[in-house]
Amino acid sequence: MKVKAIEDCTGVGYEDFSKGETRNLKKTIAEKLINFGYAEEIKTKTKKSTTKKTKK
C-alpha cells in the first residue's frame, strides 16, 4: 500500500520514515500508521483505455 508520512517515525518495516516521504509498505503496517495518524494513504489513479474503436 502506498502511503505518505505525516510525521517523522521509525519502526520495524518502516525505518527512518521522514515527513513528506512516500513509500510502498505492507498493508498491515500501512494501516497501523494511518490509524495512529503517522501516515496517509496515497490513492493511485487508474488510466483509461486510449484505444479507439473503428467502424466497419
N, C-alpha and C positions, 0 to 999 in steps of 0.2 A: 504494500500500500504506500502510495507516495504522500509524504507529509512535509510540512514546513514548520520549523521550530519557532515558537513564540518567545521562549525563554532559553537561556543557556542551560543545558542539562547534560548529564553523563550517566551511564549505567551499562549493564551487560546488554550488548546488542545495539547500542547507540552511543558509543564513546565519543566524547568531545563534540556534542551536537550543539552548534552555535546558533544564536538568534538570527533568523532570516535564512538559514541554510535549509535546503530541501534534500530529502533522502528517500530511497525506497527501503522500507523496513518490513519485517514480518508483520502480518496483520494483527496478531495478538499484542505485540509491543506497540505498534502504532495506535491501536485502540486505547491502550492504557495511557499513553502520553496525551492523547486527545481528551480522555476523561478527566485527567488531572490538570488540564489546561496548559500543558507544556508545548503542544503542537496542534496544528490544524491540518485537516485533510486537503489535499490538492486534487480537485476533480479534473480528469483528463477529458479533453474534447474529442468527440468522435468525428472522423472525417466522413463526409457524404460521398457517395459514389459520383464520379465525374464522367462516367461513360454516357454517351448519347445513344439513344435508340434511333435506328434508321428505319424509315418507312420503305416498304417494298411496293 
